[in-house]
């Protein structure tokens, strides 16, 4: 049976070029980057080259990049580290209800430590209100944390406007850009942000590797202690093969990113349009803002079905999709993102996320649509 992978927002396959770049650091140049001998120097040189390349591609200084174990650690380090660094003068964080659980979990931890968190509402399209954001600011607000592009719906928040608001009030601004990296152009030299989180496995790089941009003057207290690595901001032996692979994946991801953006958008539009033609306009609902969205994510509700049944049936048909965040896809709970958008029950209960990426062709989409439509029709007949 032909299997079609439409879950690139959860994780992506390693590109051959990334594997090739990593291999020497498993088998030949395997030294510890902190060691002073030849093997250590080779590893340190590779680490420095990877950092320099990532900085060039993201338009920031190499010293402003911290390699981590993934997006979750990058989010936690930015949120918890920046607030601990400003305590007790600053005790208030503003975020949104539709953030990734890595952000919501970090904020929940801060609440237990005595910090105050404001969770902003979003509208039915998934967008937060800039007016509500400004009204939520207090004298002790130390951080605003808002995701660039939502991992479940693909909705893009007005990052530049939020950043300008934060700057005008002297508040730090953190952006979770894990899902946005590689799908849209990111230029840290022009964006008004203090922290930005990234992850390698969303851009055809290795799992377990993340990156945090921390602006030179942004206060940050480390929460991993023991070593002097990453300029004393993140202790622990660096994962050199993974970091080398991340840098290569980043290089490939930002290459001709505008063309890739157009290609993914065309694939998504074709996918949604064909499903509506086969199943009926009123039976297929695209969740999230119709235009302000990442090009590669389509969160679709199939009215008259249930998410769990759909996912199991699609898997049997050879289609890999998800109910939203991979971190909670094992749960039967309705997505917190869709709940926050206050959508109708028949929409939230039947939502499936499809996401596209490297290796997907229009021909693949044609086959997938036929299988999905057949699956939906069979489920509706039996319920």
C-alpha positions in Angstrom: 0.0 0.0 0.0 1.3 3.5 -0.9 1.7 5.6 2.2 1.5 9.3 2.0 3.0 11.5 4.8 1.0 14.7 5.4 2.2 15.4 8.9 5.3 17.6 8.2 4.2 20.1 11.0 4.8 17.2 13.5 8.2 16.3 12.1 10.0 16.0 8.8 12.2 13.4 7.1 16.0 14.0 7.1 17.3 15.3 3.8 20.2 13.2 2.4 22.4 16.3 2.4 21.8 16.7 6.1 22.7 13.0 6.8 25.9 13.4 4.7 27.0 16.5 6.6 26.5 14.8 10.0 28.2 11.4 9.3 31.8 12.5 9.8 31.0 13.8 13.3 29.7 10.4 14.4 32.6 8.3 13.0 35.7 10.4 12.5 35.6 13.8 14.2 33.9 12.6 17.3 35.8 14.7 19.9 34.2 16.8 22.7 34.1 20.4 21.6 35.4 21.4 25.0 38.6 19.3 24.7 41.9 21.0 23.8 43.4 18.2 21.7 43.1 17.7 18.0 39.8 15.8 18.2 38.3 18.5 20.4 39.5 21.3 18.1 37.9 19.6 15.1 34.6 19.4 16.9 34.9 23.0 18.1 35.7 24.2 14.6 32.6 22.4 13.3 30.5 24.0 16.1 31.8 27.5 15.2 31.1 27.0 11.5 27.6 25.9 12.2 26.9 28.8 14.5 28.4 31.3 12.0 26.3 29.8 9.2 23.1 29.9 11.2 23.8 33.5 12.2 24.4 34.5 8.6 21.2 32.8 7.5 19.1 34.4 10.3 20.8 37.8 10.1 22.1 38.0 13.6 25.4 37.7 15.5 26.9 34.3 16.2 27.2 35.2 19.9 23.4 35.7 20.0 22.6 32.0 19.2 22.3 29.3 21.8 22.1 25.7 20.7 19.6 23.7 22.7 17.9 20.2 22.7 14.9 21.5 20.8 12.0 24.0 20.5 10.7 23.1 24.0 14.0 23.9 25.7 14.4 27.0 23.7 10.9 28.3 24.7 11.6 27.4 28.4 15.0 29.0 28.4 13.7 32.2 26.9 10.5 32.5 29.1 11.8 31.3 32.4 15.3 32.6 31.9 14.3 36.1 31.0 11.8 36.4 33.8 14.1 35.1 36.5 16.7 37.6 35.2 14.3 40.4 35.8 12.8 39.3 39.1 11.6 40.9 41.4 11.1 44.1 39.5 9.2 42.3 36.7 6.6 39.6 37.6 4.1 39.6 34.8 4.1 37.8 31.4 1.6 38.2 28.6 1.0 35.3 26.2 -1.9 33.9 24.2 -4.3 31.0 24.8 -3.2 29.3 21.5 0.5 29.0 22.2 2.3 25.7 21.9 2.3 23.6 25.1 6.1 24.4 25.5 5.1 28.0 26.1 2.0 27.4 28.1 3.9 24.8 30.3 6.7 27.3 31.0 4.1 30.0 31.9 2.3 27.5 34.2 5.6 26.8 35.9 6.2 30.5 36.4 2.7 30.9 38.0 3.7 28.3 40.6 6.8 30.4 41.3 4.6 33.5 42.1 4.6 35.2 38.7 1.4 36.5 37.0 0.4 35.4 33.5 -2.2 37.0 31.2 -3.5 34.7 28.5 -4.9 36.7 25.6 -8.0 35.6 23.8 -8.1 35.1 20.0 -10.9 35.6 17.6 -12.6 32.9 15.5 -9.8 33.2 12.9 -7.2 32.6 15.6 -5.8 36.2 15.7 -5.2 38.0 19.0 -6.2 41.6 19.5 -3.5 44.2 19.7 -5.9 46.4 21.7 -6.3 43.7 24.3 -2.6 43.2 24.3 -1.9 46.9 25.1 -4.6 47.0 27.8 -3.0 44.0 29.5 0.4 45.7 29.9 1.3 46.5 33.5 4.3 48.4 35.1 5.7 45.0 36.1 5.2 43.3 32.7 8.6 41.7 31.8 7.8 39.6 28.8 5.4 39.1 25.9 5.5 35.7 24.3 3.6 35.1 21.1 4.0 32.4 18.5 4.9 33.4 14.9 2.8 30.8 13.0 0.5 28.4 14.9 1.5 24.8 14.7 -2.1 23.6 14.5 -3.8 26.1 12.3 -0.9 27.9 10.6 -2.3 31.3 11.6 0.3 34.1 11.5 0.2 36.6 14.3 1.2 40.3 13.7 4.7 39.8 15.1 6.1 43.1 13.9 3.3 45.2 15.5 3.5 43.2 18.7 7.3 43.8 18.8 6.8 47.5 18.4 4.3 47.6 21.2 6.8 45.7 23.4 9.6 48.0 22.5 7.6 51.1 23.2 6.9 49.9 26.7 10.4 48.5 27.4 9.2 44.9 27.5 11.1 41.9 26.3 9.5 40.0 23.4 9.8 36.3 22.7 8.6 34.5 19.6 8.2 30.8 19.1 9.1 30.5 15.4 9.5 26.7 15.4 6.7 26.2 12.8 7.5 29.3 10.8 11.2 28.6 10.2 11.8 27.5 6.6 8.3 28.5 5.5 8.7 32.2 5.6 11.7 34.6 5.5 13.0 35.4 9.0 15.4 38.4 9.3 16.4 39.0 12.9 18.2 42.2 12.0 14.9 43.8 11.2 12.4 42.1 13.5 11.7 43.8 16.8 12.3 40.6 18.9 14.5 39.8 21.8 14.2 36.0 21.8 13.2 33.6 19.0 13.0 29.8 19.3 13.7 27.3 16.5 13.9 23.5 16.1 15.8 21.4 13.6 13.3 18.5 13.0 10.7 20.8 11.5 13.0 21.7 8.6 14.3 18.2 7.6 17.0 18.3 10.3 17.7 15.9 13.2 15.4 15.6 16.2 16.7 16.7 19.6 18.3 19.9 18.3 17.1 23.4 18.8 18.3 27.0 18.7 17.5 30.1 20.7 18.2 33.6 19.5 18.8 35.8 22.5 19.6 39.5 21.6 22.9 40.7 22.9 21.5 42.9 25.6 18.5 40.7 26.6 18.8 39.5 30.2 18.8 35.7 30.5 19.4 33.4 33.5 20.5 29.9 32.5 18.5 27.0 33.9 21.0 24.2 33.0 24.1 24.4 35.2 27.3 22.5 35.3 29.4 23.5 32.2 30.7 26.6 30.6 29.2 25.7 27.2 27.2 28.2 25.1 28.8 31.2 26.8 27.7 29.9 30.2 24.0 30.2 29.1 23.4 26.5 28.5 25.5 23.9 30.2 26.1 20.5 28.7 28.3 18.8 26.0 27.2 20.1 22.6 25.6 17.7 20.2 28.0 18.4 17.4 26.6 16.0 14.8 23.1 17.4 15.4 24.3 21.0 15.4 26.1 20.4 12.1 22.9 18.8 10.7 20.8 21.7 11.9 23.0 24.2 10.2 22.9 22.3 6.9 19.1 21.8 7.2 18.7 25.6 7.8 20.8 26.4 4.8 18.6 24.2 2.6 15.4 25.5 4.2 16.1 29.2 3.6 17.4 28.7 0.1 14.8 30.1 -2.3 12.3 30.2 0.6 9.9 32.5 -1.3 9.6 30.0 -4.1 9.0 27.2 -1.6 6.4 29.4 0.1 4.5 29.8 -3.2 4.8 26.0 -4.0 3.5 25.0 -0.6 0.7 27.5 -0.8 -0.4 26.2 -4.2 -0.3 22.6 -2.9 -2.5 23.6 0.1 -4.9 25.6 -2.0 -5.2 22.7 -4.5 -5.7 20.2 -1.6 -8.5 22.2 0.1 -10.2 23.1 -3.2 -10.3 19.5 -4.4 -11.7 18.2 -1.1 -14.5 20.8 -1.2 -15.4 19.8 -4.8 -15.5 16.1 -3.9 -17.3 16.4 -0.5 -19.2 19.7 -0.8 -18.4 23.3 0.2 -20.5 23.1 3.4 -18.9 19.8 4.6 -15.3 20.9 4.5 -14.2 23.8 6.8 -10.7 25.3 6.7 -9.9 26.5 10.2 -8.0 29.7 10.8 -7.5 32.9 9.0 -8.0 32.5 5.2 -5.0 34.5 4.3 -2.7 35.3 7.3 -1.3 31.8 7.6 1.7 29.6 7.0 1.7 28.1 3.5 2.1 24.4 4.5 -0.6 23.8 7.1 -4.3 23.0 6.5 -6.5 22.4 9.6 -9.7 21.0 8.1 -13.0 19.9 9.8 -15.0 17.3 8.0 -18.5 17.9 9.2 -20.3 14.7 10.2 -17.2 12.8 11.3 -15.1 12.5 14.5 -11.4 13.3 14.6 -10.4 10.1 16.3 -12.3 7.9 13.8 -10.9 10.0 10.9 -7.3 9.6 12.0 -7.5 5.8 12.5 -9.3 5.4 9.2 -6.9 7.6 7.3 -4.0 5.6 8.8 -5.5 2.4 7.5 -5.8 4.1 4.1 -2.2 5.0 4.1 -2.5 8.7 5.0 -0.5 10.1 7.9 -2.2 13.2 9.5 -2.8 14.4 13.0 -5.2 16.1 15.3 -2.9 19.0 16.0 0.2 19.3 18.1 2.2 16.1 18.0 2.9 16.6 21.8 -0.8 16.0 22.5 -1.9 13.9 19.6 -2.2 10.8 21.9 -4.9 12.6 23.8 -8.5 12.5 22.9 -9.2 16.0 24.2 -10.3 18.7 21.8 -7.5 21.0 20.7 -6.9 23.9 23.0 -6.2 26.1 20.0 -9.6 25.4 18.4 -11.3 25.7 21.8 -9.8 29.1 22.2 -11.2 30.2 18.8 -14.7 29.3 20.1 -15.6 27.3 17.0 -18.8 25.3 16.9 -18.7 21.8 18.4 -19.2 20.0 15.1 -16.1 21.8 13.8 -13.8 21.3 16.8 -14.8 17.6 17.1 -14.0 16.8 13.4 -10.7 18.7 12.9 -7.7 17.1 11.2 -4.4 18.8 10.5 -2.7 18.1 7.2 0.8 19.6 6.6 3.1 19.5 3.6 6.8 19.7 3.0 9.8 18.5 1.1 9.1 15.6 -1.2 5.3 16.4 -1.6 4.2 16.8 -5.2 0.8 17.8 -6.7 0.4 14.2 -8.0 0.7 13.0 -4.4 -2.0 15.4 -3.4 -4.4 14.1 -6.1 -4.0 10.6 -4.7 -4.4 11.8 -1.1 -7.6 13.7 -1.8 -9.2 10.6 -3.4 -8.3 8.5 -0.4 -9.5 11.1 2.1 -12.8 11.7 0.3 -13.5 8.0 0.2 -12.7 7.7 3.9 -15.0 10.6 4.8 -17.9 9.3 2.8 -17.6 5.8 4.3 -17.6 7.2 7.8 -20.6 9.4 7.2 -22.6 6.4 5.8 -21.9 4.3 8.9 -22.7 7.0 11.5 
